[in-house]
Amino acid sequence: MMQKNNISISKKAAEKIKNIIISEKKDLMLKISVLGGGCAGFSYKFDLVNNSEQGDIIIEEYGAKIIIDEVSIPYIQGSVIDYKNDLIGQSFEIKNPNATSECGCGTSFSL
């Protein structure tokens, strides 16, 4: 794993992002945002976007680009962006050391 701005992306997550972009046949990036809400207080939002906005941080590792908006960065500092494929399903996963608790599905967290 490589780090930039104290946020890491796993090789598995980078490969999945690249595969999605190839299937979409567009030059896209995965944008990660933290929103208020969810059963634990905050939730992660994942979008495929063409462009970054002013203040966004772009992390490019293993040939994949991830954008994180500047408001969300403090909530996910030190996190690892990963991809899991298990019996429940496939999804991007954020291993966030700042989260004091998470909901059962892993898409919502509290600080």
C-alpha positions as CSV (number, residue, x, y, z in Angstrom):
1,M,0.0,0.0,0.0
2,M,1.1,3.5,-0.8
3,Q,0.3,6.6,1.2
4,K,-0.5,10.2,0.4
5,N,-2.1,12.7,2.8
6,N,-2.0,9.9,5.4
7,I,-4.7,8.0,3.4
8,S,-3.8,4.7,1.8
9,I,-5.4,2.6,-1.0
10,S,-4.9,-1.1,-1.2
11,K,-3.8,-2.8,-4.4
12,K,-7.1,-4.7,-4.4
13,A,-9.1,-1.5,-4.3
14,A,-7.0,0.1,-7.0
15,E,-7.5,-2.9,-9.3
16,K,-11.3,-2.8,-8.8
17,I,-11.4,0.9,-9.6
18,K,-9.4,0.3,-12.8
19,N,-11.7,-2.5,-13.8
20,I,-14.8,-0.3,-13.3
21,I,-13.3,2.4,-15.4
22,I,-12.4,0.0,-18.2
23,S,-16.0,-1.3,-18.2
24,E,-17.4,2.2,-18.2
25,K,-15.0,3.2,-21.1
26,K,-14.5,6.7,-19.6
27,D,-11.8,8.5,-17.7
28,L,-13.3,8.4,-14.3
29,M,-12.2,8.7,-10.7
30,L,-13.7,7.3,-7.5
31,K,-14.8,10.2,-5.2
32,I,-15.2,9.5,-1.5
33,S,-17.2,11.8,0.8
34,V,-18.3,11.6,4.4
35,L,-21.9,12.7,5.0
36,G,-23.9,13.2,8.2
37,G,-26.4,10.5,8.6
38,G,-26.6,6.7,8.7
39,C,-27.4,4.6,11.7
40,A,-24.1,5.5,13.5
41,G,-23.9,9.3,12.7
42,F,-21.7,9.5,9.6
43,S,-21.8,7.6,6.3
44,Y,-19.5,7.1,3.4
45,K,-20.6,8.1,-0.1
46,F,-18.8,6.7,-3.2
47,D,-19.3,8.3,-6.7
48,L,-17.7,7.9,-10.1
49,V,-16.8,11.4,-11.4
50,N,-15.1,12.9,-14.4
51,N,-13.5,16.0,-12.6
52,S,-12.3,17.1,-9.3
53,E,-13.6,20.3,-7.6
54,Q,-11.6,23.1,-6.0
55,G,-10.2,21.9,-2.7
56,D,-10.4,18.2,-3.5
57,I,-7.4,16.0,-2.8
58,I,-6.5,13.5,-5.6
59,I,-4.7,10.4,-4.7
60,E,-3.3,8.3,-7.5
61,E,-1.9,4.9,-6.6
62,Y,-1.4,1.7,-8.5
63,G,-2.8,3.5,-11.6
64,A,-6.2,4.4,-10.0
65,K,-7.4,7.8,-9.0
66,I,-9.4,8.6,-5.8
67,I,-10.8,12.0,-5.0
68,I,-11.6,13.1,-1.4
69,D,-13.3,16.4,-0.8
70,E,-11.5,18.6,1.7
71,V,-14.4,18.6,4.2
72,S,-14.2,14.8,4.5
73,I,-10.4,14.5,4.9
74,P,-10.3,15.1,8.7
75,Y,-12.9,12.3,9.2
76,I,-10.8,9.7,7.3
77,Q,-7.2,10.7,8.0
78,G,-5.1,7.6,8.5
79,S,-7.7,5.4,6.7
80,V,-7.1,2.5,4.3
81,I,-9.4,2.4,1.3
82,D,-9.9,-1.3,0.5
83,Y,-12.2,-3.6,-1.5
84,K,-13.8,-6.7,-0.1
85,N,-15.4,-9.7,-1.8
86,D,-17.1,-12.0,0.7
87,L,-20.2,-14.1,1.1
88,I,-22.3,-11.0,1.8
89,G,-21.2,-9.2,-1.3
90,Q,-18.6,-7.0,-2.9
91,S,-17.9,-3.4,-1.8
92,F,-15.4,-0.8,-1.1
93,E,-14.4,-0.6,2.5
94,I,-12.8,2.2,4.5
95,K,-10.7,1.0,7.5
96,N,-11.0,4.1,9.5
97,P,-8.9,4.4,12.7
98,N,-10.9,7.5,13.8
99,A,-14.2,5.6,14.0
100,T,-15.2,4.7,17.5
101,S,-18.0,2.4,16.3
102,E,-19.5,1.2,13.0
103,C,-22.9,-0.1,12.1
104,G,-23.1,-3.8,11.2
105,C,-23.0,-3.2,7.4
106,G,-19.9,-1.0,7.7
107,T,-21.3,1.9,5.7
108,S,-21.9,4.1,8.8
109,F,-19.6,5.1,11.6
110,S,-19.3,7.4,14.6
111,L,-16.4,9.4,16.0
